Amino acid sequence: MTQIKKIVRLLSLVLPVGFAISSHAQSTANAPTLDTSLKTLISEMQPMTEMTLGPLDNKPLLVTFFASWCPPCRPEFVEINTLRKEFPESEITMIAINIFEGHFDDPRGVRMKRFLRSTAPNFPVLKPGDEDQALKKLGDLDRIPTVYLFDADGTPRYTFIHQRNATKTHITASEIRPHIKAAIRK
């Protein structure tokens, strides 16, 4: 992929654009059911931090999808760190999955190291082996940040997708907290 194509793709992922975009240009991603094959896919992802992924059964799962070059992904990690302090691992699993990282060169991983150091995630951060396959299984993801919250039975409960031209760029702990509480009580 040429550098220009990468830049155009990046702009379509996270940055608002200053010209009119038709409504069909928005994300069509849709949270899938967290079934056995999706749990296996996530369990087989490569860890990017020292935190390990526990079992994905019998409790809700919160997933954020991010890239180190994504400006709204930084404050979203802060919000998820806040949630992690409130809700222990015994009640809910929280993870981040790195996608679209290859849109900009980072040959020595300096940008990713800086991102992880500055956001200090207190939840596992993972990277899929085959990103294209993962994106399809994860509901045809096409924008970041995206957040999915699943009930313990794997049913999607809450979805946030950063849309073009939106003033809201990421989730906040206060808006997703009631959804997490309801998922834990279910």
Residue frames as qw, qx, qy, qz and C-alpha x, y, z in Angstrom:
[[0.000, 0.892, 0.453, 0.000, 0.00, 0.00, 0.00],
 [0.405, 0.506, -0.039, 0.760, 1.43, 3.35, -0.96],
 [0.241, -0.180, -0.469, 0.830, 2.00, 6.03, 1.66],
 [0.285, -0.075, -0.136, -0.946, -0.77, 8.19, 0.16],
 [0.625, -0.277, -0.623, -0.382, -3.26, 5.32, 0.37],
 [0.510, -0.255, -0.676, 0.467, -2.22, 4.79, 4.00],
 [0.037, -0.081, -0.248, 0.965, -2.81, 8.45, 4.79],
 [0.476, -0.163, -0.355, -0.788, -6.23, 8.43, 3.12],
 [0.647, -0.281, -0.707, -0.051, -7.13, 5.26, 5.05],
 [0.346, -0.177, -0.558, 0.733, -5.97, 6.89, 8.31],
 [0.188, -0.030, 0.029, -0.981, -8.11, 9.93, 7.69],
 [0.607, -0.217, -0.503, -0.576, -11.11, 7.73, 7.08],
 [0.598, -0.210, -0.739, 0.230, -10.50, 5.92, 10.39],
 [0.433, -0.506, -0.522, 0.532, -10.20, 8.64, 13.01],
 [0.184, -0.230, -0.036, 0.955, -9.83, 12.19, 11.85],
 [0.347, 0.734, 0.479, -0.333, -12.83, 14.41, 11.17],
 [0.430, 0.183, 0.461, 0.754, -12.80, 15.84, 7.69],
 [0.034, 0.447, 0.180, -0.876, -13.78, 19.35, 6.71],
 [0.330, 0.106, -0.494, -0.797, -16.04, 18.53, 3.78],
 [0.764, -0.027, 0.164, -0.623, -19.47, 16.95, 3.50],
 [0.046, 0.186, -0.978, -0.078, -19.60, 13.19, 3.83],
 [0.653, -0.188, -0.403, -0.613, -22.71, 11.25, 3.01],
 [0.685, -0.423, 0.394, -0.444, -24.26, 9.19, 5.77],
 [0.988, 0.122, -0.077, -0.049, -23.37, 5.94, 4.02],
 [0.503, 0.598, -0.489, 0.387, -19.70, 6.76, 4.66],
 [0.476, -0.606, 0.452, -0.450, -20.10, 6.13, 8.39],
 [0.064, -0.307, 0.944, -0.104, -19.01, 2.90, 10.02],
 [0.783, -0.069, -0.333, -0.521, -21.07, -0.19, 9.40],
 [0.256, 0.228, -0.882, 0.324, -19.30, -2.24, 12.06],
 [0.738, -0.385, -0.142, -0.535, -21.58, -4.34, 14.20],
 [0.303, -0.484, 0.759, -0.313, -20.58, -6.10, 17.42],
 [0.610, 0.061, -0.748, -0.253, -20.63, -9.86, 16.89],
 [0.845, -0.481, -0.021, -0.231, -21.74, -12.42, 19.44],
 [0.067, -0.664, 0.727, -0.159, -18.80, -13.46, 21.60],
 [0.971, 0.000, -0.069, -0.230, -18.96, -17.14, 20.69],
 [0.865, -0.336, 0.285, 0.240, -16.39, -19.91, 21.10],
 [0.735, 0.404, 0.182, 0.514, -14.59, -19.11, 17.84],
 [0.095, 0.875, -0.053, 0.471, -14.25, -15.43, 18.75],
 [0.643, -0.727, 0.233, -0.064, -13.04, -16.30, 22.26],
 [0.892, -0.046, 0.251, 0.373, -10.45, -18.60, 20.69],
 [0.497, 0.686, 0.086, 0.524, -9.34, -15.87, 18.29],
 [0.206, -0.896, 0.160, -0.358, -8.89, -13.40, 21.17],
 [0.814, -0.524, 0.246, 0.047, -7.15, -15.99, 23.39],
 [0.856, 0.132, 0.234, 0.441, -4.62, -16.69, 20.64],
 [0.269, 0.921, -0.019, 0.281, -3.68, -13.03, 20.15],
 [0.656, 0.198, -0.339, 0.645, -0.15, -11.91, 20.94],
 [0.409, -0.821, -0.287, 0.277, 0.25, -10.06, 24.27],
 [0.407, 0.708, -0.046, 0.576, 1.83, -6.62, 23.93],
 [0.252, -0.713, 0.371, -0.539, 2.25, -6.02, 27.68],
 [0.106, 0.259, -0.900, 0.335, 3.14, -8.09, 30.72],
 [0.578, 0.031, 0.468, -0.668, -0.51, -8.45, 31.74],
 [0.013, -0.015, 0.959, 0.282, -1.88, -11.82, 30.74],
 [0.574, -0.104, -0.279, -0.763, -5.33, -12.62, 29.47],
 [0.368, -0.073, 0.838, -0.396, -7.40, -14.80, 31.74],
 [0.201, 0.326, 0.908, 0.169, -10.32, -17.01, 30.75],
 [0.202, -0.036, -0.239, -0.949, -13.05, -15.34, 28.72],
 [0.411, -0.356, -0.795, -0.268, -15.88, -17.43, 30.19],
 [0.435, -0.583, -0.668, 0.155, -18.63, -16.65, 32.68],
 [0.219, -0.669, -0.241, 0.667, -18.15, -12.89, 33.01],
 [0.400, 0.894, 0.165, -0.114, -18.65, -9.77, 30.90],
 [0.671, -0.030, 0.269, 0.691, -15.94, -8.58, 28.51],
 [0.153, 0.939, 0.050, -0.304, -15.06, -4.99, 27.61],
 [0.719, 0.094, 0.361, 0.586, -12.92, -4.63, 24.47],
 [0.156, 0.896, -0.048, -0.414, -11.42, -1.43, 23.08],
 [0.787, 0.343, 0.282, 0.429, -9.79, -1.36, 19.67],
 [0.155, -0.933, 0.102, 0.307, -6.93, 1.13, 19.26],
 [0.767, 0.420, -0.045, 0.483, -3.74, 2.15, 17.46],
 [0.557, -0.418, -0.165, 0.698, -0.77, 4.03, 18.89],
 [0.205, 0.102, 0.261, 0.938, -1.25, 6.86, 16.36],
 [0.215, -0.635, -0.634, -0.385, -4.93, 7.38, 17.26],
 [0.013, 0.377, -0.294, 0.878, -5.40, 10.63, 19.24],
 [0.638, -0.405, 0.011, -0.655, -8.74, 9.68, 20.90],
 [0.852, -0.080, -0.516, 0.045, -7.36, 6.29, 21.95],
 [0.343, 0.255, -0.558, 0.711, -5.14, 7.87, 24.63],
 [0.360, -0.253, 0.337, -0.832, -7.94, 9.41, 26.71],
 [0.847, -0.116, -0.296, -0.425, -10.01, 6.27, 26.19],
 [0.684, 0.088, -0.644, 0.331, -7.25, 4.21, 27.85],
 [0.010, -0.241, 0.495, -0.835, -7.41, 6.62, 30.81],
 [0.663, -0.175, 0.017, -0.727, -11.15, 5.98, 31.09],
 [0.883, -0.017, -0.451, -0.129, -10.70, 2.21, 30.92],
 [0.427, 0.208, -0.654, 0.589, -7.95, 2.38, 33.56],
 [0.338, -0.242, 0.330, -0.847, -10.49, 4.18, 35.78],
 [0.841, -0.087, -0.182, -0.503, -13.03, 1.43, 35.17],
 [0.734, 0.150, -0.637, 0.180, -10.47, -1.27, 35.89],
 [0.096, 0.243, -0.621, 0.739, -9.88, 0.25, 39.35],
 [0.557, -0.122, 0.215, -0.793, -13.63, 0.14, 40.04],
 [0.931, 0.083, 0.000, -0.356, -14.39, -3.30, 38.63],
 [0.425, -0.531, 0.726, 0.104, -12.01, -6.14, 39.51],
 [0.285, 0.326, -0.809, -0.398, -10.93, -8.83, 37.06],
 [0.129, 0.126, 0.959, -0.218, -13.11, -11.30, 38.98],
 [0.384, 0.564, 0.495, -0.538, -16.20, -9.36, 37.81],
 [0.606, 0.772, 0.108, -0.155, -15.29, -8.28, 34.25],
 [0.710, -0.062, 0.344, 0.611, -12.48, -8.82, 31.76],
 [0.236, 0.931, 0.000, -0.279, -11.15, -5.68, 30.07],
 [0.709, -0.074, 0.434, 0.551, -8.78, -5.82, 27.11],
 [0.266, 0.792, -0.173, -0.522, -7.42, -3.65, 24.31],
 [0.791, 0.211, 0.490, 0.300, -6.79, -4.98, 20.82],
 [0.117, -0.618, 0.329, 0.705, -4.32, -3.19, 18.56],
 [0.624, 0.491, 0.572, 0.206, -5.53, -2.81, 14.97],
 [0.401, 0.882, 0.151, 0.196, -4.65, -0.61, 12.01],
 [0.534, -0.714, 0.197, 0.409, -1.19, -0.08, 13.50],
 [0.640, -0.007, 0.494, 0.589, 0.49, -0.60, 10.13],
 [0.338, 0.871, 0.338, 0.114, -1.00, 2.51, 8.56],
 [0.096, 0.938, -0.302, 0.140, 2.14, 4.41, 9.55],
 [0.754, 0.270, -0.496, 0.335, 5.65, 3.07, 9.78],
 [0.494, -0.761, 0.323, -0.269, 7.05, 2.55, 13.26],
 [0.728, 0.386, -0.565, 0.033, 9.98, 0.27, 12.43],
 [0.323, 0.231, -0.765, 0.507, 11.39, -0.06, 15.94],
 [0.451, -0.569, -0.686, -0.047, 8.04, 0.18, 17.72],
 [0.249, 0.036, -0.337, 0.907, 9.00, 3.49, 19.33],
 [0.370, -0.282, -0.149, -0.873, 5.54, 5.02, 18.92],
 [0.749, -0.342, -0.512, -0.246, 3.85, 1.95, 20.46],
 [0.598, -0.147, -0.546, 0.569, 6.28, 1.86, 23.38],
 [0.028, 0.123, -0.180, 0.976, 5.63, 5.55, 24.02],
 [0.553, -0.326, -0.334, -0.690, 1.86, 5.00, 23.81],
 [0.769, -0.319, -0.553, 0.021, 1.93, 2.10, 26.28],
 [0.466, -0.059, -0.448, 0.761, 4.29, 3.94, 28.63],
 [0.104, -0.164, 0.076, -0.978, 2.15, 7.09, 28.66],
 [0.641, -0.286, -0.297, -0.648, -1.22, 5.33, 28.99],
 [0.066, -0.294, 0.858, -0.416, 0.00, 2.63, 31.45],
 [0.710, -0.164, -0.388, -0.564, -2.88, 0.21, 30.74],
 [0.318, -0.284, 0.800, -0.422, -3.89, -1.90, 33.74],
 [0.843, 0.259, 0.345, -0.320, -5.53, -4.44, 31.45],
 [0.662, -0.061, 0.614, 0.426, -4.12, -6.82, 28.80],
 [0.362, 0.724, -0.216, -0.546, -3.18, -5.32, 25.43],
 [0.728, 0.058, 0.664, 0.159, -3.26, -7.76, 22.51],
 [0.260, 0.561, -0.446, -0.647, -2.42, -7.86, 18.81],
 [0.898, 0.250, 0.273, -0.236, -4.06, -10.24, 16.32],
 [0.566, -0.231, 0.642, 0.463, -1.84, -12.50, 14.24],
 [0.220, 0.321, 0.673, 0.629, -3.98, -12.09, 11.13],
 [0.097, 0.283, 0.261, -0.918, -5.55, -8.63, 11.31],
 [0.397, 0.038, -0.472, -0.786, -7.84, -9.05, 8.29],
 [0.474, -0.247, -0.840, -0.099, -9.33, -12.26, 9.66],
 [0.222, -0.327, -0.637, 0.662, -9.72, -10.68, 13.10],
 [0.182, 0.163, -0.009, -0.970, -11.45, -7.58, 11.69],
 [0.489, -0.113, -0.630, -0.592, -14.02, -9.73, 9.90],
 [0.496, -0.307, -0.800, 0.141, -14.72, -11.88, 12.96],
 [0.211, -0.330, -0.474, 0.789, -14.93, -8.77, 15.13],
 [0.229, 0.748, 0.535, -0.319, -17.87, -7.33, 13.21],
 [0.520, 0.601, 0.292, 0.532, -16.12, -5.79, 10.18],
 [0.370, -0.767, -0.118, 0.511, -14.43, -3.16, 12.30],
 [0.553, 0.560, 0.238, 0.569, -13.41, -0.14, 10.28],
 [0.018, -0.820, 0.080, -0.567, -12.92, 2.72, 12.77],
 [0.630, -0.270, -0.520, 0.510, -11.08, 3.39, 16.00],
 [0.116, -0.151, 0.909, -0.371, -11.57, 3.79, 18.77],
 [0.681, -0.215, -0.464, -0.524, -14.35, 1.24, 18.92],
 [0.201, -0.250, 0.790, -0.522, -15.57, -0.34, 22.15],
 [0.664, -0.204, -0.594, -0.405, -17.68, -3.45, 22.62],
 [0.338, -0.288, 0.697, -0.563, -19.15, -4.60, 25.93],
 [0.588, -0.048, -0.740, -0.323, -20.40, -8.20, 26.02],
 [0.751, -0.443, 0.188, -0.452, -22.56, -9.88, 28.68],
 [0.448, -0.422, 0.786, -0.058, -21.22, -13.06, 30.30],
 [0.759, 0.276, 0.585, -0.070, -23.21, -15.09, 27.76],
 [0.460, -0.033, 0.542, 0.703, -21.46, -13.29, 24.85],
 [0.220, 0.792, 0.541, 0.177, -24.36, -11.04, 23.84],
 [0.307, 0.286, -0.007, 0.908, -23.31, -7.53, 22.82],
 [0.225, -0.706, -0.575, 0.348, -24.62, -5.05, 25.41],
 [0.018, -0.923, -0.021, 0.384, -23.00, -1.73, 24.40],
 [0.706, 0.272, 0.290, 0.586, -21.09, -0.46, 21.37],
 [0.013, -0.900, 0.028, 0.435, -19.27, 2.79, 20.78],
 [0.701, 0.278, 0.353, 0.553, -17.77, 3.61, 17.38],
 [0.149, -0.587, 0.059, 0.793, -16.00, 6.89, 16.76],
 [0.531, 0.658, 0.516, 0.136, -17.80, 8.39, 13.77],
 [0.406, 0.279, 0.215, 0.843, -16.63, 10.96, 11.27],
 [0.067, -0.521, -0.118, -0.843, -17.29, 14.59, 12.22],
 [0.616, -0.615, -0.491, -0.037, -18.42, 13.55, 15.69],
 [0.115, -0.792, 0.324, -0.505, -17.67, 15.76, 18.66],
 [0.788, -0.451, 0.376, -0.185, -17.58, 12.68, 20.90],
 [0.455, 0.627, -0.625, -0.092, -14.34, 10.85, 20.19],
 [0.383, 0.156, -0.882, 0.226, -14.17, 8.13, 22.86],
 [0.598, -0.558, -0.558, -0.139, -16.10, 6.54, 25.71],
 [0.121, -0.582, 0.457, -0.662, -16.11, 7.89, 29.23],
 [0.171, -0.013, -0.921, 0.351, -16.22, 5.85, 32.40],
 [0.320, 0.193, 0.476, -0.796, -19.41, 7.59, 33.50],
 [0.636, 0.260, -0.226, -0.690, -21.35, 6.67, 30.37],
 [0.643, 0.166, -0.726, -0.179, -20.37, 3.01, 30.25],
 [0.074, -0.235, 0.788, -0.564, -20.37, 2.37, 34.03],
 [0.664, 0.047, 0.368, -0.650, -24.15, 1.64, 34.21],
 [0.813, 0.334, -0.359, -0.312, -23.85, -0.81, 31.31],
 [0.383, 0.354, -0.811, 0.266, -21.01, -2.63, 33.07],
 [0.326, -0.143, 0.668, -0.653, -22.98, -2.79, 36.32],
 [0.797, 0.184, 0.095, -0.568, -25.99, -4.21, 34.48],
 [0.719, 0.388, -0.566, -0.111, -23.80, -6.77, 32.67],
 [0.137, 0.318, -0.834, 0.429, -22.23, -7.90, 35.95],
 [0.480, -0.021, 0.561, -0.675, -25.65, -8.32, 37.62],
 [0.715, 0.227, -0.334, -0.570, -27.17, -10.21, 34.69]]
